[in-house]
């Protein structure tokens, strides 16, 4: 099975991430923190999430984007 090549253009990477069905439907996308840093850089990623009005949650290994600008409440 042939795996597609990773885009080397940061804008292409961002466009692909935020055009995903989950991102378009108000869902959740997650990416490994190390992978984000390597592909586009943490600051650029945070800027892109903020620009869209989405919410960003950081866990030990993952960056989780709530692709909805509405109110959220962390229950526990």
DAHUWO-V273652 format. One record per residue. N is the residue number from 1. RES is the residue in one letter. BURIAL is 1 if it has 16 or more other ideal C-beta (glycine too) atoms within 10 Angstrom, else 0. Layout:
BEGIN
n = <N:N>
res = <RES:RES>
burial = <BURIAL:BURIAL>
END
This chain:
BEGIN
n = <1:2:3:4:5:6:7:8:9:10:11:12:13:14:15:16:17:18:19:20:21:22:23:24:25:26:27:28:29:30:31:32:33:34:35:36:37:38:39:40:41:42:43:44:45:46:47:48:49:50:51:52:53:54:55:56:57:58:59:60:61:62:63:64:65:66:67:68:69:70:71:72:73:74:75:76>
res = <X:X:X:X:X:X:X:X:X:X:X:X:X:X:X:X:X:X:X:X:X:X:X:X:X:X:X:X:X:X:X:X:X:X:X:X:X:X:X:X:X:X:X:X:X:X:X:X:X:X:X:X:X:X:X:X:X:X:X:X:X:X:X:X:X:X:X:X:X:X:X:X:X:X:X:X>
burial = <0:0:0:0:0:0:0:0:0:0:0:0:1:1:0:0:1:1:0:0:0:0:1:0:0:0:0:0:1:0:1:0:1:0:0:1:0:0:1:1:0:0:0:1:1:0:0:1:1:0:0:0:0:1:1:0:0:0:0:0:0:0:1:0:1:1:1:1:0:0:0:0:0:0:0:0>
END
